[in-house]
Amino acid sequence: MSLSRLNQPRLKLTRSAELLQRNSEVIPGGLASINRKADPCIAFARARGSRLWDVDGNEYIDYHAGFAPYILGHNDEEQNRAVVASMEQGLSNFGSGPSEAEGDLTRLVLECLPMAEKAQFLNTGSEATAQAIRIARAWTGRDHVILMQGGYNGNQNVVAANLMSTKQQLGGRQIVGDEYPLVPMTAGIPEGERKVMHAVEFNDLSAVETVAKRNPVAAVILEPVLQNIGVIKPRPGYLEGLRKLADQHGFLLIFDEVKTGFRASLGGYQGICGVRPDLSTFGKALANGFPIAALAGRREYMDLAISDDPSKRVLIAGTYNCHPVPVAAAIACLKKLMSSKLDVHGKLERLARRLEDGQRSLFAKHGIQATIVRQGSAHCVYFMNSAPNNWWELLNGHDFEFDARYRRALIDRGIYNFPVPVKQGSISYAHSEEDVDLTLEATESALKGFK
Ligand SMILES: Cc1ncc(COP(=O)(O)O)c(C=O)c1O
């Protein structure tokens, strides 16, 4: 299959615009999750494998992957069959008693995560991170939480701060230590809650130490690789250092693996770095796009949900927790990810390397200063001369304006990366070498177009 407009960009988005307009009459902003609104605001209608089609009939190779869940690709036939079969068996969300499937899923998840002892399931990553923090607070009897500047851990009050703060919001200077200003992502966070949230710069151990010395910290929560501002990796020793600080100061180390989980490796990023978090959260690739999330960790923390001591007991409950449809989807997804015959992660690595190598030589050929950072199938092109170690380096080094033009030029040519600078791209098992080569062809055409 080839993309007809690869070298002749002519994107018509008339129906997308009409749909947004019509929806805006009844939905604030015209769509259900405001993070989906970008320019161009394309309304997609259909997806299969590595491809997307919008309501105007344009076809794209997809690297956005719905903000990363689609590790197998869109509409995976085997997964779809497993979901339909679960419904045909008369399964329902009984809302009473245990289910066989939730036990099966938990055992599979724990097989992938040898450092975790127990797991629980929720519907979204945001629920999982909020529960993780609640457990940390219940265990430690403390309230303060440390977050990373440039990290995203969900929409709940306790973590909704400091994602892509502007220079102005940061006071125009690099912050060291614990003086980082809190930059809420939402109105409506009570003053009292703000006072117990501390943002620090990623890869800065001394900042965490300073906050922990001055405040009763319950937890540090972080994506072990920052993947909501591209792909920013931990420096050697950073995660190990956090583990030590957590032990010294008695707070919990929470890895938010909602993006890295099951994608960076079958065992997430903890399976690569070997650092044991106390708790970790998962979603996205766990079920290849179906809504389910997991919270996993050490037995003593997870068992707070059934503590005999009511003052320590943590409420983990939800009408739709382990709904049979996403559970069937997750089991089907994990079985494929775990299959040595399919070697999903091997294929992802080969494709991602092919893309990275191709992009690198194209940028060199066309004299564009770019640094590609990749963690397995998750990748990002930074238009700067080195890989950023934190948000401040990115904010000062990256050419955001060029990034926006680059993304738009690729979209015009049928390659869909989310049209917001430094948003990470994801490759799926359904992508092919041909897809990668078409992507490189479109990249070359886009780069020529800039001259
Ligand atoms: C690292 C991370 N944690 C948590 C979340 C929140 O997950 P959800 O959108 O499913 O609530 C996200 C969502 O993008 C995420 O990237």
PDBQT file of the ligand as one rigid body, heavy atoms in Angstrom, charges set to zero:
ROOT
HETATM    1  C1  LIG A 501       2.742   8.519  32.266  1.00  0.00    +0.000 C 
HETATM    2  C2  LIG A 501       1.267   8.688  32.363  1.00  0.00    +0.000 A 
HETATM    3  N1  LIG A 501       0.652   8.485  33.534  1.00  0.00    +0.000 NA
HETATM    4  C3  LIG A 501      -0.669   8.603  33.681  1.00  0.00    +0.000 A 
HETATM    5  C4  LIG A 501      -1.459   8.940  32.614  1.00  0.00    +0.000 A 
HETATM    6  C5  LIG A 501      -2.942   9.061  32.793  1.00  0.00    +0.000 C 
HETATM    7  O1  LIG A 501      -3.567   8.003  32.158  1.00  0.00    +0.000 OA
HETATM    8  P1  LIG A 501      -5.096   8.147  31.681  1.00  0.00    +0.000 P 
HETATM    9  O2  LIG A 501      -5.124   9.146  30.580  1.00  0.00    +0.000 OA
HETATM   10  O3  LIG A 501      -5.449   6.751  31.254  1.00  0.00    +0.000 OA
HETATM   11  O4  LIG A 501      -5.870   8.572  32.873  1.00  0.00    +0.000 OA
HETATM   12  C6  LIG A 501      -0.874   9.163  31.360  1.00  0.00    +0.000 A 
HETATM   13  C7  LIG A 501      -1.686   9.534  30.196  1.00  0.00    +0.000 C 
HETATM   14  O5  LIG A 501      -1.212   9.927  29.166  1.00  0.00    +0.000 OA
HETATM   15  C8  LIG A 501       0.524   9.035  31.233  1.00  0.00    +0.000 A 
HETATM   16  O6  LIG A 501       1.152   9.253  30.073  1.00  0.00    +0.000 OA
ENDROOT
TORSDOF 0
